[in-house]
Amino acid sequence: AVVEGAAGTEPPLKCDELRLGQYPERGRGRDRGGWRGLDNSTQEPMNCTNHTAYVQCLPAPNITCKDHLGIEKVFTGNEVGFYKPIACRNVNGYSYKVAVALSLFLGWLGADRFYLGYPALGLLKFCTVGFCGIGSLIDFILISMQIVGPSDGSSYIIDYYGARLTRLTITNATFRKMQTYP
């Protein structure tokens, strides 16, 4: 199948404009050693830099498209046609499971705050027995909801299909449609 425009007379698309079914992504499928392209210790792509990783995309067999140099090429399914950017997170070794367990069982001693890199708050919680239990409960909720994270600004290490939360925010760049009343 040759990828052409709607009229059939237009030149082939650039490879990075192919539709989702016209290329498989190398590094996203299952392999004998687990997920290909994922670091087992961080559960993030191996080549993650500046919150972006690039995944190899191979156009399906007999797809004609222009590569990154503008050369029209017919692919066999084994050549890399383009690299697709995907979002990834910066992680530095702080486990979400460990942080929640420390907060639940040793939060009244401040162990959760020491683990996350907040020694002053950890010492304060230790001296006040977790602010008489109230501070421990609040910290458990904040850590469980991933509102409080590691002090270095990195993200938690969470399993690939784990309980990862994404915060939704409204900024000036976010489109907001004005509501009209009938």
Salt bridges, closest charged atoms under 4 A:
GLU25 OE1 - ARG28 NE 3.25
GLU25 OE2 - LYS84 NZ 3.03
GLU44 OE2 - ARG89 NE 2.95
GLU44 OE2 - ARG164 NH2 3.63
ASP112 OD2 - LYS125 NZ 3.09
ASP139 OD1 - ARG113 NH2 2.72
ASP139 OD2 - LYS125 NZ 2.76
ASP159 OD2 - LYS97 NZ 2.91
